[in-house]
Amino acid sequence: MIAQVTGVVSGVGATWAVITVGGFGLRLLCTPSTAAGLRVGQETTLSTSLIVREDSLTLYGFADDAERETFELVQTATGVGPKLAQAIVSVLSPDDLRVAIATENLAALCTVPGIGRRGAQRLVIELKDKVGALAVAGSATLPAAPPAWREQVRLGLEGLGWSARDAEAACDRVQPLADEDPSLGVAGLMRAALRSLAK
């Protein structure tokens, strides 16, 4: 199992990054907030999870261990594969997911694209006894959103399956948040945009 990758970012997109390690370029699938925090040419360390299939090896990258643990945990639930697990950690932080499952907040779980009421109920039933094991995510301050936050959030939403029009509308709705608090990071704005789309 590849648990962590440290190297130089040689490419980054809305939901992926290429990290050069020892002369090899590893392509990792990332949450939009993780990808938004990466800069080409800078060294980075990402927690990783390797998904092995008959016809593929796919490496997923995360900003911290708590995100990776959440990604792996939700896949123990019936019907949750890597793609849906990535959507879950894109929308809900480990703490948000823990609270949503512990309090049986189906509405919060249904904000994840691909999860309906029945799927949310299944997550609660199957994960309620397991979410307590999730590590509490660090409370590090998110970096300030660069001027290009809107583009990053828009691309991230489109990467998760929303139309360009919906993504633009969500960016419009979170614009006041960005204006009000310039220190709010892209990850925070992304979560706010996802919440607005779920309403």
DOTORNU-978185 format. One line per 10 residues: for each residue x, y, z of N, C-alpha, C, O. Coordinates in nm, 2 decimals. Example, Ala and Ser with C-alpha at 12.3 -4.5 7.8 and 13.67 -1.06 7.14 Angstrom:
# residues 2
1.32/-0.57/0.78/1.23/-0.45/0.78/1.32/-0.33/0.78/1.42/-0.33/0.85  1.28/-0.22/0.71/1.37/-0.11/0.71/1.29/0.00/0.79/1.34/0.11/0.80
# end
This chain:
# residues 199
0.09/-0.12/0.00/0.00/0.00/0.00/0.09/0.12/0.00/0.18/0.13/0.08  0.06/0.22/-0.09/0.13/0.35/-0.09/0.05/0.44/0.00/-0.06/0.48/-0.04  0.10/0.48/0.11/0.03/0.56/0.21/0.06/0.71/0.20/-0.02/0.79/0.25  0.17/0.74/0.13/0.21/0.88/0.13/0.30/0.91/0.01/0.38/0.82/-0.02  0.29/1.02/-0.05/0.37/1.06/-0.16/0.43/1.20/-0.14/0.36/1.29/-0.11  0.56/1.21/-0.15/0.63/1.34/-0.14/0.71/1.37/-0.27/0.79/1.29/-0.30  0.68/1.48/-0.33/0.75/1.51/-0.45/0.72/1.65/-0.50/0.65/1.73/-0.43  0.76/1.68/-0.62/0.73/1.81/-0.68/0.61/1.80/-0.77/0.60/1.71/-0.85  0.52/1.90/-0.76/0.40/1.91/-0.84/0.44/1.95/-0.98/0.49/2.06/-1.00  0.42/1.86/-1.08/0.45/1.89/-1.21/0.33/1.91/-1.30/0.34/1.95/-1.42
0.21/1.89/-1.25/0.09/1.92/-1.32/-0.03/1.92/-1.22/-0.03/1.84/-1.13  -0.13/2.00/-1.25/-0.25/2.00/-1.16/-0.37/2.04/-1.24/-0.36/2.13/-1.32  -0.48/1.97/-1.21/-0.61/2.01/-1.27/-0.72/2.02/-1.16/-0.68/2.03/-1.04  -0.84/2.02/-1.20/-0.95/2.05/-1.11/-0.96/1.93/-1.01/-0.99/1.95/-0.89  -0.94/1.81/-1.05/-0.95/1.69/-0.97/-0.84/1.59/-0.98/-0.85/1.47/-0.95  -0.72/1.64/-1.02/-0.60/1.55/-1.03/-0.47/1.63/-1.01/-0.47/1.75/-1.02  -0.37/1.56/-0.99/-0.23/1.62/-0.98/-0.13/1.52/-1.02/-0.15/1.40/-1.01  -0.02/1.57/-1.08/0.09/1.48/-1.11/0.21/1.52/-1.02/0.25/1.63/-1.02  0.26/1.42/-0.94/0.37/1.45/-0.85/0.49/1.37/-0.90/0.48/1.25/-0.92  0.60/1.44/-0.92/0.72/1.37/-0.97/0.80/1.32/-0.85/0.84/1.40/-0.76
0.82/1.19/-0.84/0.89/1.13/-0.73/1.00/1.04/-0.79/0.97/0.94/-0.86  1.13/1.08/-0.77/1.24/0.99/-0.81/1.24/0.98/-0.96/1.28/0.87/-1.01  1.20/1.08/-1.04/1.20/1.07/-1.18/1.07/1.01/-1.24/1.05/1.02/-1.37  0.98/0.96/-1.16/0.85/0.91/-1.21/0.74/1.01/-1.18/0.74/1.07/-1.07  0.65/1.03/-1.28/0.54/1.12/-1.25/0.42/1.04/-1.21/0.36/0.96/-1.30  0.37/1.05/-1.09/0.26/0.98/-1.04/0.13/1.07/-1.06/0.13/1.18/-1.01  0.03/1.01/-1.12/-0.10/1.09/-1.14/-0.19/1.04/-1.03/-0.22/0.93/-1.01  -0.23/1.14/-0.95/-0.32/1.11/-0.84/-0.46/1.18/-0.86/-0.46/1.30/-0.91  -0.57/1.11/-0.83/-0.70/1.18/-0.83/-0.72/1.24/-0.70/-0.70/1.18/-0.59  -0.76/1.37/-0.70/-0.77/1.44/-0.57/-0.91/1.51/-0.56/-0.98/1.52/-0.66
-0.94/1.55/-0.44/-1.06/1.63/-0.42/-1.03/1.77/-0.48/-0.92/1.81/-0.48  -1.14/1.84/-0.52/-1.11/1.97/-0.57/-1.04/2.06/-0.47/-0.95/2.14/-0.51  -1.07/2.05/-0.34/-1.00/2.14/-0.24/-0.85/2.10/-0.23/-0.77/2.19/-0.21  -0.82/1.97/-0.24/-0.68/1.93/-0.23/-0.60/1.98/-0.35/-0.50/2.04/-0.34  -0.66/1.96/-0.47/-0.60/2.01/-0.60/-0.58/2.16/-0.60/-0.48/2.21/-0.65  -0.68/2.23/-0.54/-0.67/2.38/-0.54/-0.55/2.43/-0.45/-0.50/2.54/-0.48  -0.51/2.35/-0.36/-0.40/2.39/-0.27/-0.26/2.36/-0.33/-0.16/2.39/-0.26  -0.25/2.30/-0.44/-0.13/2.26/-0.50/-0.08/2.36/-0.61/-0.16/2.42/-0.68  0.05/2.38/-0.61/0.11/2.47/-0.71/0.22/2.40/-0.79/0.31/2.34/-0.73  0.22/2.42/-0.92/0.32/2.35/-1.00/0.46/2.41/-0.96/0.48/2.53/-0.95
0.55/2.31/-0.95/0.69/2.35/-0.91/0.72/2.35/-0.76/0.84/2.35/-0.72  0.62/2.34/-0.68/0.64/2.33/-0.54/0.64/2.19/-0.49/0.57/2.10/-0.55  0.72/2.16/-0.38/0.72/2.03/-0.33/0.59/2.01/-0.24/0.55/2.11/-0.17  0.54/1.89/-0.24/0.42/1.87/-0.15/0.42/1.73/-0.10/0.49/1.64/-0.15  0.35/1.70/0.01/0.33/1.57/0.06/0.18/1.54/0.07/0.10/1.62/0.13  0.13/1.43/0.00/-0.01/1.40/0.01/-0.03/1.26/0.07/0.05/1.17/0.04  -0.13/1.24/0.15/-0.17/1.11/0.20/-0.23/1.04/0.08/-0.30/1.11/0.00  -0.21/0.91/0.06/-0.27/0.85/-0.06/-0.34/0.72/-0.02/-0.31/0.65/0.08  -0.42/0.67/-0.12/-0.49/0.55/-0.11/-0.48/0.48/-0.25/-0.53/0.54/-0.34  -0.43/0.36/-0.26/-0.42/0.29/-0.38/-0.54/0.20/-0.40/-0.56/0.11/-0.32
-0.61/0.21/-0.51/-0.72/0.13/-0.54/-0.68/0.03/-0.65/-0.65/0.08/-0.76  -0.68/-0.10/-0.62/-0.64/-0.20/-0.72/-0.76/-0.26/-0.78/-0.84/-0.32/-0.71  -0.77/-0.26/-0.91/-0.87/-0.33/-0.99/-0.81/-0.42/-1.09/-0.68/-0.42/-1.11  -0.89/-0.51/-1.14/-0.83/-0.61/-1.24/-0.76/-0.54/-1.35/-0.65/-0.59/-1.40  -0.81/-0.43/-1.40/-0.75/-0.36/-1.52/-0.69/-0.23/-1.49/-0.65/-0.16/-1.58  -0.67/-0.19/-1.36/-0.61/-0.06/-1.33/-0.56/-0.05/-1.19/-0.60/-0.12/-1.10  -0.47/0.04/-1.17/-0.42/0.08/-1.04/-0.44/0.23/-1.03/-0.38/0.31/-1.11  -0.52/0.28/-0.94/-0.56/0.42/-0.93/-0.51/0.47/-0.79/-0.55/0.42/-0.69  -0.44/0.58/-0.80/-0.39/0.64/-0.67/-0.47/0.77/-0.64/-0.48/0.86/-0.73  -0.52/0.77/-0.52/-0.60/0.89/-0.48/-0.52/0.97/-0.38/-0.45/0.91/-0.29
-0.52/1.10/-0.39/-0.44/1.19/-0.30/-0.52/1.28/-0.22/-0.63/1.32/-0.26  -0.48/1.30/-0.09/-0.56/1.37/0.00/-0.47/1.47/0.08/-0.35/1.44/0.10  -0.53/1.58/0.12/-0.45/1.68/0.20/-0.40/1.63/0.33/-0.29/1.68/0.38  -0.47/1.54/0.39/-0.43/1.49/0.52/-0.48/1.35/0.55/-0.56/1.29/0.47  -0.43/1.29/0.65/-0.46/1.15/0.68/-0.61/1.13/0.71/-0.67/1.03/0.68  -0.67/1.23/0.78/-0.81/1.22/0.81/-0.90/1.21/0.69/-1.00/1.13/0.69  -0.87/1.29/0.58/-0.94/1.28/0.46/-0.93/1.14/0.40/-1.03/1.08/0.35  -0.80/1.08/0.40/-0.78/0.95/0.34/-0.86/0.84/0.42/-0.92/0.75/0.37  -0.85/0.85/0.56/-0.92/0.76/0.64/-1.07/0.76/0.61/-1.14/0.66/0.61  -1.13/0.88/0.59/-1.27/0.90/0.56/-1.30/0.83/0.43/-1.40/0.76/0.42
-1.22/0.86/0.33/-1.23/0.80/0.20/-1.24/0.64/0.20/-1.32/0.58/0.14  -1.15/0.59/0.28/-1.14/0.44/0.29/-1.25/0.39/0.38/-1.31/0.28/0.35  -1.29/0.46/0.48/-1.40/0.41/0.57/-1.54/0.40/0.49/-1.61/0.30/0.50  -1.57/0.51/0.42/-1.70/0.51/0.35/-1.71/0.40/0.25/-1.82/0.36/0.21  -1.60/0.35/0.20/-1.61/0.24/0.10/-1.64/0.11/0.16/-1.67/0.01/0.09  -1.64/0.10/0.29/-1.68/-0.02/0.36/-1.84/-0.03/0.36/-1.89/-0.14/0.39  -1.91/0.08/0.32/-2.05/0.07/0.32/-2.10/0.02/0.18/-2.03/0.04/0.08  -2.20/-0.06/0.18/-2.26/-0.12/0.06/-2.28/-0.01/-0.05/-2.35/0.09/-0.02  -2.24/-0.04/-0.17/-2.26/0.04/-0.28/-2.18/0.17/-0.30/-2.20/0.25/-0.39  -2.08/0.18/-0.21/-1.99/0.30/-0.22/-1.85/0.26/-0.27/-1.78/0.18/-0.21
-1.83/0.30/-0.40/-1.70/0.28/-0.46/-1.61/0.40/-0.45/-1.65/0.50/-0.39  -1.49/0.39/-0.51/-1.39/0.51/-0.50/-1.45/0.64/-0.55/-1.42/0.74/-0.49  -1.53/0.64/-0.66/-1.58/0.76/-0.72/-1.67/0.83/-0.62/-1.66/0.95/-0.60  -1.77/0.75/-0.56/-1.86/0.81/-0.47/-1.79/0.85/-0.34/-1.83/0.95/-0.28  -1.69/0.77/-0.30/-1.62/0.80/-0.18/-1.55/0.94/-0.19/-1.54/1.02/-0.10  -1.49/0.96/-0.31/-1.42/1.09/-0.34/-1.52/1.20/-0.34/-1.49/1.31/-0.29  -1.64/1.18/-0.39/-1.75/1.29/-0.38/-1.78/1.32/-0.24/-1.80/1.43/-0.20  -1.79/1.21/-0.15/-1.82/1.24/-0.01/-1.72/1.32/0.06/-1.75/1.42/0.13  -1.59/1.29/0.04/-1.49/1.37/0.11/-1.47/1.51/0.04/-1.41/1.60/0.10  -1.52/1.52/-0.08/-1.51/1.65/-0.14/-1.62/1.75/-0.08/-1.59/1.87/-0.07
-1.73/1.69/-0.04/-1.84/1.77/0.01/-1.84/1.79/0.16/-1.86/1.89/0.21  -1.81/1.68/0.23/-1.81/1.68/0.38/-1.67/1.65/0.43/-1.60/1.56/0.39  -1.63/1.74/0.53/-1.50/1.72/0.60/-1.52/1.59/0.69/-1.63/1.55/0.71  -1.41/1.53/0.73/-1.42/1.42/0.82/-1.51/1.45/0.95/-1.59/1.36/0.99  -1.50/1.57/1.00/-1.58/1.60/1.12/-1.73/1.62/1.08/-1.82/1.57/1.15  -1.75/1.68/0.96/-1.89/1.70/0.92/-1.96/1.56/0.89/-2.07/1.54/0.93  -1.88/1.47/0.83/-1.94/1.34/0.81/-1.97/1.26/0.94/-2.07/1.20/0.95  -1.87/1.27/1.03/-1.89/1.21/1.16/-2.02/1.26/1.23/-2.10/1.18/1.28  -2.04/1.39/1.23/-2.15/1.45/1.30/-2.28/1.41/1.22/-2.38/1.38/1.28  -2.28/1.41/1.09/-2.40/1.38/1.01/-2.44/1.24/1.03/-2.56/1.21/1.05
-2.35/1.15/1.04/-2.38/1.01/1.06/-2.43/0.98/1.21/-2.52/0.91/1.23  -2.35/1.04/1.30/-2.39/1.03/1.44/-2.53/1.08/1.48/-2.60/1.02/1.56  -2.56/1.19/1.41/-2.69/1.25/1.44/-2.80/1.21/1.34/-2.91/1.26/1.35  -2.76/1.12/1.25/-2.86/1.07/1.15/-2.91/1.19/1.06/-3.03/1.19/1.03  -2.82/1.28/1.03/-2.86/1.40/0.95/-2.86/1.36/0.80/-2.76/1.38/0.73  -2.97/1.30/0.75/-2.98/1.26/0.62/-2.97/1.37/0.51/-2.92/1.35/0.41  -3.02/1.49/0.55/-3.02/1.60/0.46/-2.87/1.64/0.43/-2.84/1.67/0.31  -2.79/1.63/0.53/-2.64/1.67/0.50/-2.58/1.56/0.41/-2.50/1.60/0.32  -2.61/1.44/0.44/-2.55/1.33/0.35/-2.60/1.34/0.21/-2.53/1.30/0.11  -2.73/1.38/0.19/-2.79/1.39/0.06/-2.73/1.51/-0.02/-2.76/1.53/-0.14
-2.65/1.60/0.04/-2.58/1.70/-0.04/-2.47/1.65/-0.13/-2.43/1.72/-0.22  -2.43/1.52/-0.10/-2.33/1.46/-0.19/-2.40/1.41/-0.32/-2.49/1.34/-0.31  -2.34/1.45/-0.43/-2.40/1.41/-0.56/-2.39/1.26/-0.57/-2.28/1.20/-0.55  -2.50/1.19/-0.60/-2.50/1.04/-0.61/-2.55/0.97/-0.49/-2.57/0.85/-0.49  -2.58/1.05/-0.38/-2.64/0.99/-0.26/-2.79/1.04/-0.24/-2.81/1.16/-0.23  -2.88/0.95/-0.25/-3.02/0.98/-0.22/-3.06/0.95/-0.08/-2.97/0.91/0.00  -3.18/0.96/-0.05/-3.23/0.93/0.09/-3.20/0.79/0.13/-3.15/0.77/0.24  -3.22/0.70/0.04/-3.20/0.56/0.08/-3.05/0.53/0.10/-3.01/0.46/0.19  -2.97/0.59/0.01/-2.82/0.57/0.03/-2.77/0.63/0.16/-2.69/0.58/0.22  -2.83/0.75/0.19/-2.79/0.82/0.32/-2.83/0.73/0.44/-2.75/0.72/0.53
-2.95/0.67/0.43/-2.99/0.58/0.54/-2.90/0.46/0.56/-2.87/0.42/0.67  -2.85/0.41/0.44/-2.76/0.30/0.45/-2.63/0.34/0.51/-2.57/0.26/0.58  -2.58/0.46/0.47/-2.45/0.50/0.53/-2.46/0.51/0.68/-2.37/0.47/0.75  -2.58/0.57/0.73/-2.60/0.59/0.87/-2.60/0.45/0.94/-2.53/0.43/1.04  -2.67/0.35/0.89/-2.68/0.22/0.95/-2.55/0.15/0.95/-2.51/0.09/1.05  -2.48/0.15/0.84/-2.35/0.08/0.83/-2.23/0.14/0.89/-2.14/0.07/0.92  -2.23/0.27/0.90/-2.11/0.34/0.95/-2.12/0.40/1.09/-2.02/0.45/1.14  -2.24/0.40/1.14/-2.26/0.46/1.27/-2.17/0.42/1.38/-2.12/0.49/1.46  -2.14/0.29/1.38/-2.05/0.23/1.48/-1.90/0.25/1.45/-1.81/0.22/1.53  -1.87/0.30/1.32/-1.73/0.30/1.28/-1.68/0.45/1.28/-1.56/0.47/1.28
-1.76/0.55/1.26/-1.72/0.69/1.24/-1.64/0.74/1.36/-1.56/0.83/1.35  -1.66/0.68/1.48/-1.59/0.73/1.60/-1.44/0.71/1.58/-1.36/0.78/1.65  -1.40/0.62/1.50/-1.25/0.59/1.48/-1.18/0.69/1.39/-1.06/0.69/1.38  -1.26/0.77/1.32/-1.20/0.87/1.24/-1.11/0.97/1.32/-1.16/1.02/1.42  -0.99/1.00/1.27/-0.91/1.10/1.34/-0.96/1.23/1.32/-1.02/1.27/1.22  -0.95/1.32/1.42/-1.00/1.45/1.42/-0.91/1.53/1.33/-0.78/1.53/1.35  -0.96/1.59/1.22/-0.88/1.67/1.13/-0.81/1.78/1.20/-0.87/1.84/1.29  -0.69/1.81/1.15/-0.62/1.93/1.21/-0.69/2.06/1.19/-0.77/2.07/1.09  -0.67/2.15/1.28/-0.75/2.28/1.26/-0.66/2.39/1.20/-0.67/2.51/1.23  -0.57/2.35/1.11/-0.48/2.44/1.05/-0.56/2.54/0.97/-0.66/2.50/0.91
-0.52/2.67/0.97/-0.59/2.77/0.89/-0.57/2.74/0.74/-0.46/2.72/0.70  -0.67/2.75/0.67/-0.66/2.73/0.53/-0.59/2.85/0.46/-0.61/2.97/0.51  -0.52/2.83/0.36/-0.45/2.94/0.29/-0.55/3.03/0.23/-0.66/2.99/0.19  -0.52/3.16/0.22/-0.61/3.26/0.16/-0.64/3.22/0.01/-0.55/3.17/-0.06  -0.76/3.23/-0.03/-0.80/3.20/-0.16/-0.73/3.29/-0.26/-0.74/3.42/-0.24  -0.66/3.24/-0.36/-0.60/3.33/-0.46/-0.71/3.40/-0.54/-0.82/3.36/-0.54  -0.67/3.50/-0.62/-0.77/3.57/-0.70/-0.84/3.47/-0.80/-0.96/3.50/-0.84  -0.78/3.36/-0.83/-0.84/3.27/-0.92/-0.94/3.17/-0.85/-0.97/3.06/-0.90  -0.98/3.20/-0.73/-1.06/3.10/-0.65/-1.19/3.06/-0.73/-1.23/2.95/-0.73  -1.24/3.16/-0.80/-1.37/3.14/-0.87/-1.35/3.03/-0.98/-1.43/2.94/-1.00
-1.24/3.04/-1.05/-1.21/2.95/-1.16/-1.19/2.81/-1.10/-1.23/2.71/-1.16  -1.11/2.80/-0.99/-1.09/2.67/-0.93/-1.21/2.61/-0.87/-1.23/2.48/-0.89  -1.30/2.68/-0.81/-1.42/2.63/-0.76/-1.51/2.58/-0.88/-1.57/2.48/-0.87  -1.52/2.67/-0.98/-1.60/2.63/-1.10/-1.56/2.50/-1.16/-1.64/2.41/-1.19  -1.42/2.49/-1.18/-1.37/2.37/-1.24/-1.39/2.25/-1.15/-1.42/2.14/-1.20  -1.38/2.27/-1.02/-1.40/2.16/-0.93/-1.54/2.11/-0.93/-1.56/1.99/-0.93  -1.64/2.20/-0.94/-1.78/2.16/-0.95/-1.81/2.09/-1.08/-1.88/1.99/-1.08  -1.75/2.14/-1.19/-1.78/2.07/-1.31/-1.71/1.93/-1.31/-1.77/1.84/-1.37  -1.60/1.92/-1.25/-1.53/1.79/-1.23/-1.61/1.69/-1.16/-1.60/1.57/-1.18  -1.70/1.74/-1.07/-1.79/1.65/-0.99/-1.92/1.63/-1.06/-2.00/1.55/-1.00
-1.94/1.68/-1.18/-2.05/1.65/-1.26/-2.16/1.76/-1.28/-2.26/1.73/-1.34  -2.14/1.88/-1.22/-2.24/1.98/-1.24/-2.22/2.05/-1.37/-2.11/2.05/-1.42  -2.32/2.11/-1.42/-2.31/2.18/-1.55/-2.24/2.31/-1.53/-2.23/2.36/-1.41  -2.18/2.37/-1.64/-2.11/2.50/-1.63/-2.20/2.61/-1.57/-2.16/2.69/-1.49  -2.33/2.60/-1.61/-2.43/2.70/-1.56/-2.45/2.69/-1.41/-2.45/2.79/-1.34  -2.47/2.57/-1.36/-2.49/2.55/-1.22/-2.37/2.59/-1.14/-2.37/2.65/-1.04  -2.25/2.56/-1.20/-2.12/2.59/-1.13/-2.11/2.74/-1.12/-2.07/2.79/-1.02  -2.14/2.81/-1.23/-2.13/2.96/-1.23/-2.23/3.02/-1.12/-2.19/3.11/-1.05  -2.35/2.96/-1.12/-2.45/3.01/-1.03/-2.40/2.99/-0.88/-2.43/3.08/-0.80  -2.34/2.88/-0.86/-2.29/2.85/-0.72/-2.18/2.95/-0.68/-2.17/2.99/-0.57
-2.10/2.98/-0.78/-1.99/3.08/-0.76/-2.05/3.21/-0.72/-2.00/3.28/-0.64  -2.15/3.25/-0.79/-2.22/3.38/-0.77/-2.27/3.38/-0.62/-2.26/3.48/-0.56  -2.33/3.27/-0.58/-2.39/3.26/-0.44/-2.28/3.27/-0.33/-2.31/3.32/-0.23  -2.16/3.22/-0.36/-2.06/3.22/-0.25/-1.96/3.35/-0.27/-1.88/3.37/-0.18  -1.98/3.42/-0.37/-1.90/3.55/-0.39/-1.91/3.64/-0.27/-1.80/3.69/-0.22  -2.03/3.66/-0.21/-2.03/3.75/-0.09/-1.95/3.69/0.03/-1.89/3.77/0.10  -1.94/3.56/0.04/-1.85/3.50/0.14/-1.71/3.54/0.12/-1.64/3.57/0.22  -1.66/3.52/0.00/-1.52/3.55/-0.04/-1.49/3.70/-0.01/-1.39/3.74/0.04  -1.59/3.79/-0.05/-1.57/3.93/-0.03/-1.57/3.97/0.12/-1.49/4.05/0.17  -1.65/3.90/0.20/-1.66/3.93/0.34/-1.54/3.88/0.42/-1.49/3.95/0.51
-1.49/3.76/0.38/-1.37/3.71/0.45/-1.27/3.67/0.35/-1.27/3.55/0.30  -1.17/3.76/0.31/-1.07/3.73/0.21/-0.98/3.61/0.25/-0.91/3.56/0.17  -0.98/3.58/0.38/-0.89/3.47/0.43/-0.95/3.33/0.41/-0.88/3.23/0.43  -1.08/3.33/0.36/-1.14/3.20/0.34/-1.08/3.13/0.23/-1.06/3.18/0.12  -1.04/3.01/0.25/-0.97/2.93/0.15/-1.06/2.87/0.04/-1.18/2.87/0.05  -0.99/2.82/-0.07/-1.07/2.77/-0.18/-1.15/2.65/-0.13/-1.26/2.63/-0.17  -1.10/2.57/-0.04/-1.17/2.45/0.02/-1.30/2.49/0.08/-1.40/2.43/0.07  -1.29/2.60/0.16/-1.41/2.65/0.23/-1.51/2.70/0.13/-1.63/2.68/0.15  -1.47/2.77/0.03/-1.56/2.83/-0.07/-1.62/2.71/-0.15/-1.74/2.72/-0.19  -1.54/2.61/-0.18/-1.59/2.49/-0.25/-1.70/2.42/-0.17/-1.81/2.39/-0.23
-1.68/2.41/-0.04/-1.79/2.34/0.04/-1.91/2.43/0.04/-2.02/2.37/0.04  -1.90/2.56/0.05/-2.01/2.65/0.05/-2.09/2.64/-0.08/-2.21/2.64/-0.08  -2.01/2.63/-0.19/-2.07/2.62/-0.32/-2.15/2.49/-0.33/-2.26/2.48/-0.39  -2.09/2.38/-0.28/-2.16/2.25/-0.29/-2.29/2.25/-0.20/-2.39/2.19/-0.24  -2.28/2.32/-0.09/-2.40/2.33/0.00/-2.51/2.40/-0.07/-2.63/2.37/-0.06  -2.47/2.51/-0.14/-2.57/2.59/-0.21/-2.64/2.52/-0.33/-2.75/2.54/-0.35  -2.56/2.43/-0.39/-2.62/2.35/-0.50/-2.72/2.24/-0.45/-2.80/2.19/-0.52  -2.70/2.20/-0.32/-2.78/2.10/-0.27/-2.92/2.15/-0.22/-3.01/2.07/-0.19  -2.93/2.28/-0.21/-3.06/2.34/-0.16/-3.17/2.33/-0.26/-3.28/2.38/-0.24
# end
